[in-house]
Each structure stands twice: as C-alpha cells, then as structure tokens.
Amino acid sequence: MKYSYVTFLPGVHSKENIIKRPMIEIEIFGPKGSHKQFALIDSGADRSLFNMEIAKVIGLDLSNGGEYGVTGISGVTKAIILEVEIKVAHLNKIIIPVGFIDSPYVGVLLGQEGFFDKNKIKFEKDHDTFEINPVFKK
C-alpha cells in the first residue's frame, strides 16, 4: 500500500522549511481496548518505541515488561519492553516488541525489530510517498 508523507509546518518563529515525514495512523490494542495514533516509520530505530502514556490508555501493565537502555540523540534513558498488537490500515494485525519510554519527545516510532522485519518498506522521498507491504516468509 502506498502512503503520502505527512506535512508539518514550522513554528511561527522558525526559519525552517516545511517538514515532511513518513507517518501512518496505527491502532494499538490492549486490555482496555484500542487507541489510534500517528506513528513515524523510523528506519533508524532498532526497535519500536511508544510513549508510556499509551500503555496507560490501553491498560498495559508495564510491571510485566523487561527494562533496557535506549540510546538516542538525547543520551541514554530506560524503556520497558512488552509485546503489543498493532494494526496498520490495509495490513493484518501484527504483534511487535515495543519499548515504552517516558519522554515528551517520543510519541510512536515504528522501528526495525518486529515492524520492518514483517514488512517491505520502500521510501520515495523524491515523490513524498512510501510503501508498506507485508512480507510473506516461507
């Protein structure tokens, strides 16, 4: 399925150009139901990361997860990893490992482990489009 990059306007006092990002709406499932959220398709992320607030909204118990360190542009912080069921429109539901992180700078990032493993992703920045198609492994 082909998607268009999402356009963001810079702040009022910014001299930046318009920003376009490969983002899609996903549905995230948990014991309390589901939650829809826009997610950044992040080829530079080893693992998917979600803000901890999402775990609260869908009723995930983070005490059941394992803790690990996440290294990023702002340094090292901790994340709690759990398996989470998600659905992208036009694709089947999948279960992926997600690191839940307490950071105002992270909403939803879909990374390599679990998401890129299960999908063929093709970025066409020159056309402001990207494709996501499931991989059917034999």
C-alpha positions in Angstrom: 0.0 0.0 0.0 1.3 3.4 -0.9 1.1 6.3 1.6 2.0 10.0 1.4 4.4 11.8 3.7 2.7 14.0 6.3 3.4 17.7 6.1 4.3 19.7 9.2 4.5 23.5 9.3 7.4 25.1 11.2 6.8 27.2 14.3 5.9 30.9 14.0 9.5 32.0 14.8 11.2 29.2 12.8 13.2 29.7 9.7 12.9 26.0 8.8 11.3 24.8 5.6 8.2 22.7 5.7 8.9 19.3 7.2 7.5 16.1 5.6 7.7 12.8 7.5 6.7 9.2 6.7 3.8 8.7 9.1 0.8 6.5 9.3 -2.1 6.0 11.6 -2.0 2.8 13.5 -4.3 1.1 16.0 -2.7 -0.2 19.2 -4.5 -2.9 21.2 -4.5 -3.6 24.9 -6.7 -5.0 27.7 -8.8 -1.7 27.9 -9.4 -1.6 24.2 -7.6 0.1 21.4 -6.1 3.5 20.7 -5.4 5.2 17.3 -2.2 7.2 17.0 0.0 8.5 14.2 3.3 6.7 14.0 6.6 7.7 12.4 8.2 5.0 10.2 11.7 5.2 11.6 14.3 3.1 9.7 17.0 4.4 12.2 15.2 2.9 15.2 16.4 -0.6 16.2 13.1 -1.2 18.0 9.7 0.4 18.1 9.2 3.0 20.9 5.9 4.2 22.3 5.3 6.9 24.9 4.3 5.4 28.3 1.0 7.3 28.3 -0.2 5.0 25.5 0.3 2.0 27.8 -1.9 3.6 30.4 -4.6 4.4 27.9 -4.9 0.9 26.6 -4.4 -0.8 30.0 -1.0 -2.4 29.7 0.8 -3.4 32.9 4.4 -2.3 32.4 5.5 -4.2 35.6 5.3 -7.3 33.4 8.0 -6.0 31.0 11.7 -6.1 30.9 13.8 -3.0 31.3 16.6 -2.0 28.9 18.6 1.1 28.0 17.7 3.2 24.9 20.4 5.3 23.4 19.3 8.3 21.3 20.2 11.8 20.4 19.4 13.0 24.0 21.5 10.3 25.6 20.6 7.1 27.4 17.2 6.5 29.1 15.3 3.4 30.1 12.5 1.7 28.4 10.2 -1.1 29.4 9.6 -3.7 26.6 6.4 -5.6 26.0 4.8 -7.4 23.1 2.0 -5.3 21.6 -0.6 -5.9 19.0 -0.9 -3.2 16.3 -2.8 -2.7 13.1 -2.0 -0.5 10.1 -4.9 0.2 7.7 -4.8 -2.3 4.8 -2.5 -4.7 6.6 -3.1 -7.5 9.1 -2.7 -7.2 12.8 0.8 -8.0 14.0 2.5 -8.4 17.4 5.7 -6.4 17.8 8.1 -5.8 20.7 7.7 -2.2 21.9 9.8 -0.2 24.3 7.7 2.1 26.4 9.6 5.3 27.2 8.8 8.3 29.4 9.8 11.1 27.1 7.9 14.1 25.8 9.9 13.7 22.5 8.6 10.2 21.7 5.1 9.5 20.6 5.1 6.4 18.4 8.1 5.2 16.4 7.9 2.0 14.3 11.4 0.5 14.1 13.4 -2.3 12.6 12.7 -5.2 15.0 9.2 -6.5 14.6 7.9 -3.9 12.1 10.5 -3.7 9.4 11.0 -7.5 9.8 7.4 -8.2 8.9 7.0 -5.6 6.1 8.8 -4.5 3.0 9.2 -0.7 3.3 10.1 1.5 0.3 10.7 5.2 0.8 10.4 7.5 -2.2 11.2 10.9 -0.7 11.5 12.5 -4.1 7.8 11.8 -4.6 6.8 12.3 -0.9 5.5 8.7 -0.8 6.4 5.5 0.9 5.1 1.9 0.6 4.4 -0.7 3.2 3.7 -4.3 2.1 3.6 -7.4 4.2 6.4 -9.9 3.8 5.2 -13.5 3.5 8.1 -15.7 4.7 8.1 -19.4 3.6 
